[in-house]
């Protein structure tokens, strides 16, 4: 029988689980939003359950906040002070690990993915420090992997890196992400097997790229196809390229950068030379074979004593709009995405820890919960930084984690 809470004086009413919340996280993912997502993904329960779907969504986010805790301990933290607040039904007990797992299986990964896609929007406003360059929102794409539980189902879905004696100890989930550099908020993510290349995963992020963005990427992500796919979104790009990428010099610009062509793979040297001559004469270039870009080349002696040349190709062709020095400085913001992913892997998950869900669907569900937990904390830090005029990415993420964990424990019964 489902437990209920009877109204007595000022006591809350309704089912006990209606009063399970996550403090500041509940404010970010409202009950109305959860209901919308559950309706859209058709995961609303058909009968009254002890662990309804909206509670399990919050529970999966709480798993991200308390990654090292057991399943039932996470639930205890959510409901720990309900008795003190007068909303505890003496007949209600914390569900068993088995009951929690069954409720997670009923929920599946789809509502968590849909909630992330619906809620994880860019956080920086016009006054957020460090988030903009020439009215463009600085964003970056990158990829990383997470160890998952070593079960036959997870191995089959996600695979291992390497093979034979050199195979990884655990199967690995590959995650490609789009992050807002100024806030460290991850605003887009794609999950896949570890053998799926990061370019393949990153291609599925273009649907959330917006025209007001300046998207940064490292050399490992560059390909003719992917660069053009991102450029076609209307966003501006500043991507590093490796020495193997053929670049055809067109003309120098006043700031020391230069206009150039990048080519579709497979063009002969003669064809590339004729295209450069056409561009220098002001002719139209067939976008199916080459693209006019601007190239910024520089070195960072204090980081690369050997004088390694960094080559950026950008779709911002006007050197007066964003000078070369500003683009070079902005490219360093790409490391903010690595920092954001590091916050998930180190501060939330814990260094070297494994996503312990035993089945692929629950692994993906848990990963979306981690991403949502990280986003909620980053949103909290932006809310705190902006009024004070601070740069959000200078605020301590781990301190934010501690604050939210205390909120969950001390104010668990806030009604969503």
C-alpha positions as CSV (number, residue, x, y, z in Angstrom):
1,X,0.0,0.0,0.0
2,X,1.3,3.5,-0.8
3,X,2.0,5.5,2.3
4,X,0.4,8.9,2.6
5,X,0.7,11.9,4.9
6,X,-2.4,13.3,6.5
7,X,-2.8,17.0,7.0
8,X,-2.6,17.9,10.7
9,X,-2.3,21.6,11.5
10,X,0.7,22.9,9.6
11,X,1.9,19.5,8.5
12,X,2.3,18.8,4.8
13,X,-0.3,16.6,3.1
14,X,-0.2,14.1,0.3
15,X,2.0,11.1,-0.3
16,X,5.3,11.2,1.5
17,X,7.3,11.0,-1.7
18,X,5.6,14.2,-2.9
19,X,7.7,16.1,-0.3
20,X,11.1,14.7,-1.4
21,X,13.2,17.4,-2.9
22,X,16.7,18.5,-3.5
23,X,16.8,22.0,-2.1
24,X,18.5,24.3,-4.6
25,X,18.4,21.6,-7.3
26,X,14.6,21.4,-7.1
27,X,14.6,25.1,-7.9
28,X,16.5,24.4,-11.1
29,X,14.4,21.5,-12.2
30,X,10.8,22.3,-11.2
31,X,8.0,19.8,-10.7
32,X,6.2,21.2,-13.7
33,X,9.3,20.6,-15.8
34,X,9.6,17.1,-14.6
35,X,5.9,16.4,-15.3
36,X,6.4,17.8,-18.9
37,X,9.4,15.6,-19.5
38,X,7.7,12.5,-18.1
39,X,4.6,13.1,-20.3
40,X,6.8,13.6,-23.4
41,X,8.8,10.4,-22.8
42,X,5.7,8.4,-21.7
43,X,7.3,7.4,-18.4
44,X,4.4,8.5,-16.2
45,X,3.4,5.6,-14.0
46,X,0.1,4.0,-14.8
47,X,-0.7,3.3,-11.1
48,X,0.2,4.8,-7.8
49,X,3.7,3.6,-6.7
50,X,5.8,4.0,-3.7
51,X,8.6,5.5,-5.8
52,X,6.8,7.6,-8.5
53,X,8.7,8.7,-11.6
54,X,9.1,12.3,-10.6
55,X,10.8,11.2,-7.4
56,X,13.1,8.8,-9.3
57,X,14.2,11.6,-11.6
58,X,15.3,13.6,-8.5
59,X,16.8,10.5,-7.0
60,X,19.0,9.9,-10.1
61,X,20.3,13.5,-9.8
62,X,21.0,12.8,-6.1
63,X,23.0,9.8,-7.2
64,X,25.2,12.2,-9.0
65,X,25.6,14.4,-5.9
66,X,26.3,11.5,-3.6
67,X,28.1,9.3,-6.1
68,X,30.0,7.2,-3.5
69,X,27.0,6.4,-1.4
70,X,24.9,3.2,-1.7
71,X,21.5,3.4,-3.4
72,X,19.5,3.2,-0.2
73,X,21.8,5.7,1.6
74,X,21.1,8.2,-1.2
75,X,17.4,7.8,-0.5
76,X,18.0,8.2,3.2
77,X,19.7,11.5,2.6
78,X,16.7,12.7,0.6
79,X,14.2,11.9,3.3
80,X,16.5,12.1,6.4
81,X,14.7,15.0,8.2
82,X,11.1,14.4,7.1
83,X,10.2,13.1,10.6
84,X,11.6,16.3,12.1
85,X,9.6,18.5,9.8
86,X,6.4,16.5,10.6
87,X,6.0,14.9,7.2
88,X,7.1,11.4,8.0
89,X,4.6,8.6,8.0
90,X,5.6,6.0,10.6
91,X,4.6,3.2,8.2
92,X,6.9,4.4,5.5
93,X,10.4,2.9,5.2
94,X,13.3,3.7,3.0
95,X,12.9,1.3,-0.1
96,X,15.3,-1.5,-0.5
97,X,18.1,-1.5,-3.0
98,X,16.1,-3.9,-5.2
99,X,13.0,-1.7,-5.1
100,X,15.1,1.4,-6.1
101,X,16.7,-0.5,-8.9
102,X,13.3,-1.6,-10.2
103,X,12.1,1.9,-10.1
104,X,15.1,3.1,-12.0
105,X,14.5,0.4,-14.6
106,X,10.9,1.6,-15.0
107,X,12.1,5.2,-15.5
108,X,14.9,4.3,-18.0
109,X,17.4,6.9,-19.4
110,X,15.0,8.8,-21.7
111,X,13.5,11.2,-19.1
112,X,16.9,12.1,-17.8
113,X,18.2,12.7,-21.3
114,X,15.1,14.8,-22.2
115,X,15.3,16.8,-18.9
116,X,19.0,17.6,-19.7
117,X,18.1,18.7,-23.2
118,X,15.2,20.8,-22.0
119,X,16.9,22.4,-18.9
120,X,20.6,22.7,-19.8
121,X,20.6,26.0,-21.5
122,X,23.5,28.6,-21.6
123,X,23.7,30.4,-18.2
124,X,25.7,33.5,-19.0
125,X,23.8,36.8,-19.3
126,X,25.1,39.9,-21.0
127,X,27.0,40.9,-17.8
128,X,28.6,37.6,-17.0
129,X,32.3,38.1,-16.8
130,X,34.6,36.0,-19.1
131,X,31.7,34.6,-21.1
132,X,31.7,36.7,-24.2
133,X,34.0,37.9,-27.0
134,X,32.7,40.6,-29.5
135,X,29.1,39.7,-28.5
136,X,29.7,36.0,-29.1
137,X,29.1,33.4,-26.4
138,X,32.4,31.5,-25.9
139,X,31.7,27.7,-26.1
140,X,33.9,24.7,-26.6
141,X,33.5,21.0,-27.7
142,X,35.5,18.2,-26.3
143,X,35.1,14.5,-25.4
144,X,36.1,12.2,-22.6
145,X,35.3,8.7,-21.3
146,X,34.0,7.1,-18.1
147,X,34.6,3.6,-16.7
148,X,31.5,1.6,-16.2
149,X,30.7,-1.6,-14.4
150,X,32.3,-4.7,-15.9
151,X,29.2,-6.7,-16.9
152,X,28.6,-8.6,-20.1
153,X,25.8,-6.2,-21.1
154,X,27.9,-3.1,-20.6
155,X,30.9,-4.7,-22.5
156,X,28.6,-5.4,-25.4
157,X,27.1,-1.9,-25.5
158,X,30.1,0.3,-24.7
159,X,33.1,-1.9,-25.4
160,X,36.7,-1.6,-24.1
161,X,39.6,0.4,-25.4
162,X,42.5,-1.7,-26.8
163,X,42.3,-5.4,-27.3
164,X,43.8,-8.6,-25.8
165,X,46.2,-8.1,-22.9
166,X,46.1,-4.3,-23.6
167,X,42.3,-4.0,-23.3
168,X,41.0,-1.6,-20.7
169,X,40.1,-3.1,-17.3
170,X,36.5,-1.7,-17.6
171,X,34.1,-0.9,-20.4
172,X,34.0,2.8,-21.2
173,X,31.2,5.2,-22.0
174,X,32.3,7.9,-24.4
175,X,30.8,11.4,-23.8
176,X,31.1,14.4,-26.2
177,X,30.0,17.7,-24.8
178,X,29.4,21.4,-25.6
179,X,30.3,23.7,-22.7
180,X,29.8,27.4,-22.1
181,X,33.4,28.4,-21.3
182,X,32.6,31.4,-19.0
183,X,30.3,29.4,-16.7
184,X,31.6,25.8,-17.1
185,X,28.0,24.8,-17.8
186,X,27.7,21.8,-20.1
187,X,24.8,22.7,-22.4
188,X,24.9,19.7,-24.7
189,X,26.1,16.1,-24.5
190,X,26.0,12.9,-26.6
191,X,26.7,9.4,-25.2
192,X,28.1,6.5,-27.1
193,X,30.4,3.4,-27.0
194,X,34.1,4.1,-26.5
195,X,35.0,3.0,-30.0
196,X,32.8,5.7,-31.5
197,X,35.1,8.5,-32.5
198,X,34.8,11.9,-30.9
199,X,34.2,13.5,-34.3
200,X,31.2,11.2,-34.9
201,X,29.7,12.0,-31.5
202,X,30.5,15.7,-31.8
203,X,28.5,15.9,-35.1
204,X,25.4,15.2,-33.1
205,X,25.9,18.3,-31.0
206,X,25.3,20.7,-33.9
207,X,21.6,20.8,-33.3
208,X,22.1,22.9,-30.1
209,X,24.7,25.2,-31.5
210,X,23.4,28.8,-31.8
211,X,24.3,31.6,-34.1
212,X,25.5,33.8,-31.3
213,X,28.3,31.4,-30.3
214,X,32.0,31.3,-31.0
215,X,32.8,27.6,-30.8
216,X,36.3,26.5,-30.0
217,X,37.8,23.0,-30.6
218,X,41.2,21.3,-30.5
219,X,43.0,19.8,-33.4
220,X,41.8,16.3,-32.8
221,X,38.2,17.4,-33.7
222,X,39.0,19.1,-37.0
223,X,37.9,17.5,-40.2
224,X,36.6,19.2,-43.4
225,X,33.2,17.7,-42.9
226,X,32.8,18.5,-39.2
227,X,34.1,22.0,-39.5
228,X,31.6,22.8,-42.3
229,X,28.8,21.2,-40.4
230,X,29.4,23.4,-37.4
231,X,29.9,26.5,-39.6
232,X,26.6,25.8,-41.3
233,X,24.8,26.4,-38.0
234,X,25.6,30.1,-38.3
235,X,27.9,30.1,-35.3
236,X,31.5,31.3,-35.6
237,X,34.3,28.9,-35.1
238,X,37.9,29.0,-34.0
239,X,39.4,25.6,-34.3
240,X,43.0,24.5,-34.0
241,X,44.3,22.4,-36.9
242,X,47.3,20.1,-37.1
243,X,50.2,20.3,-39.6
244,X,48.6,17.7,-41.8
245,X,45.8,20.1,-42.8
246,X,46.4,21.7,-46.1
247,X,46.0,25.5,-46.0
248,X,46.2,27.7,-49.1
249,X,47.4,31.3,-48.3
250,X,45.3,34.0,-50.0
251,X,46.4,37.3,-48.5
252,X,47.8,38.9,-45.3
253,X,45.6,41.0,-43.0
254,X,46.7,44.0,-40.9
255,X,46.8,42.2,-37.6
256,X,49.2,39.5,-38.8
257,X,46.5,36.9,-39.5
258,X,45.8,35.9,-43.1
259,X,42.9,34.7,-45.3
260,X,43.3,31.2,-46.6
261,X,41.5,28.2,-48.1
262,X,40.9,24.9,-46.4
263,X,40.0,22.1,-48.8
264,X,37.8,19.1,-49.2
265,X,40.0,16.0,-48.8
266,X,41.3,14.4,-52.0
267,X,41.9,17.5,-54.1
268,X,45.1,17.4,-56.2
269,X,47.8,20.0,-55.7
270,X,47.0,21.6,-59.0
271,X,43.3,21.9,-58.1
272,X,44.2,23.5,-54.8
273,X,46.6,26.0,-56.5
274,X,44.0,27.0,-59.0
275,X,41.5,27.6,-56.2
276,X,44.0,29.9,-54.4
277,X,44.5,31.9,-57.6
278,X,40.7,32.2,-58.0
279,X,40.4,33.4,-54.4
280,X,43.2,36.0,-54.8
281,X,41.4,37.3,-57.9
282,X,38.2,37.8,-55.9
283,X,36.4,34.9,-57.6
284,X,33.6,32.8,-56.0
285,X,34.8,29.6,-54.4
286,X,32.6,26.5,-54.7
287,X,31.7,25.7,-51.0
288,X,31.7,22.0,-51.8
289,X,35.4,21.9,-52.5
290,X,37.0,24.7,-50.4
291,X,36.1,27.3,-47.7
292,X,37.6,30.7,-47.1
293,X,38.8,31.1,-43.5
294,X,41.1,33.3,-41.5
295,X,44.2,31.8,-40.0
296,X,45.8,32.9,-36.8
297,X,49.3,31.5,-36.0
298,X,51.1,32.0,-32.7
299,X,53.3,30.4,-30.1
300,X,53.1,30.4,-26.3
301,X,56.8,30.3,-25.2
302,X,56.1,29.9,-21.5
303,X,54.0,26.8,-22.2
304,X,55.9,25.5,-25.2
305,X,59.6,26.3,-24.8
306,X,60.3,24.5,-28.1
307,X,58.2,27.1,-30.0
308,X,55.3,24.8,-31.0
309,X,53.2,26.7,-33.6
310,X,49.5,26.9,-32.8
311,X,47.4,27.3,-35.9
312,X,43.7,28.4,-35.6
313,X,41.3,28.6,-38.5
314,X,38.3,30.8,-37.9
315,X,35.2,31.8,-39.7
316,X,35.6,35.4,-38.4
317,X,37.1,36.9,-41.5
318,X,37.2,40.6,-40.4
319,X,40.4,41.2,-38.4
320,X,39.0,44.4,-37.1
321,X,36.0,42.7,-35.6
322,X,38.1,40.2,-33.6
323,X,41.9,40.9,-33.8
324,X,44.3,38.0,-33.9
325,X,45.5,38.5,-30.3
326,X,41.9,38.4,-29.0
327,X,41.3,35.1,-30.9
328,X,44.5,33.6,-29.5
329,X,43.5,34.6,-26.0
330,X,40.0,33.3,-26.5
331,X,41.2,29.9,-27.7
332,X,42.8,29.3,-24.3
333,X,39.3,29.3,-22.9
334,X,38.9,25.9,-24.6
335,X,40.6,24.5,-21.5
336,X,37.5,25.6,-19.5
337,X,35.6,22.7,-21.0
338,X,38.3,20.2,-19.9
339,X,37.9,21.8,-16.4
340,X,34.1,21.3,-16.5
341,X,34.5,17.6,-17.5
342,X,37.1,17.3,-14.8
343,X,34.7,18.6,-12.2
344,X,32.3,15.8,-13.1
345,X,35.0,13.1,-13.1
346,X,36.8,14.2,-10.0
347,X,34.6,16.3,-7.7
348,X,31.3,14.5,-8.4
349,X,32.2,11.0,-9.5
350,X,35.5,10.8,-7.6
351,X,38.8,10.2,-9.1
352,X,39.1,6.7,-10.5
353,X,35.5,5.7,-9.5
354,X,33.3,3.6,-11.8
355,X,29.7,4.1,-12.9
356,X,28.4,1.1,-11.1
357,X,25.1,0.6,-12.8
358,X,25.0,-3.0,-14.2
359,X,23.0,-2.4,-17.4
360,X,23.6,0.0,-20.3
361,X,20.3,1.8,-19.9
362,X,21.0,2.5,-16.2
363,X,24.6,3.5,-17.0
364,X,23.3,6.1,-19.4
365,X,20.6,7.2,-16.9
366,X,23.3,7.6,-14.3
367,X,25.5,9.6,-16.6
368,X,22.6,12.0,-17.4
369,X,22.1,12.4,-13.7
370,X,25.7,13.4,-13.2
371,X,25.4,15.9,-16.0
372,X,22.3,17.4,-14.5
373,X,23.8,17.5,-11.0
374,X,26.9,19.4,-12.4
375,X,24.6,21.8,-14.4
376,X,22.6,22.6,-11.3
377,X,25.7,23.4,-9.2
378,X,27.1,25.5,-12.0
379,X,23.8,27.4,-12.2
380,X,24.0,28.0,-8.5
381,X,27.5,29.5,-8.8
382,X,26.4,31.7,-11.7
383,X,23.5,33.0,-9.6
384,X,25.9,33.8,-6.8
385,X,28.7,35.3,-9.0
386,X,26.7,37.6,-11.3
387,X,25.2,40.0,-8.7
388,X,28.7,40.4,-7.1
389,X,30.4,40.9,-10.4
390,X,32.6,37.8,-10.1
391,X,33.8,35.5,-12.9
392,X,31.8,32.3,-12.4
393,X,34.6,30.0,-13.5
394,X,36.8,31.4,-10.7
395,X,34.4,30.2,-8.0
396,X,35.1,26.9,-6.3
397,X,33.1,24.1,-7.8
398,X,33.9,21.7,-4.9
399,X,32.6,24.3,-2.5
400,X,29.4,24.5,-4.5
401,X,29.1,20.7,-4.3
402,X,29.5,20.9,-0.5
403,X,26.8,23.5,-0.2
404,X,24.3,21.6,-2.3
405,X,25.0,18.3,-0.4
406,X,24.3,20.1,2.8
407,X,21.1,21.5,1.3
408,X,20.0,18.0,0.3
409,X,20.6,16.6,3.8
410,X,19.3,19.6,5.8
411,X,16.2,20.6,3.6
412,X,15.2,17.3,2.1
413,X,11.5,17.9,2.5
414,X,11.2,21.0,0.5
415,X,8.2,20.4,-1.8
416,X,9.1,20.6,-5.5
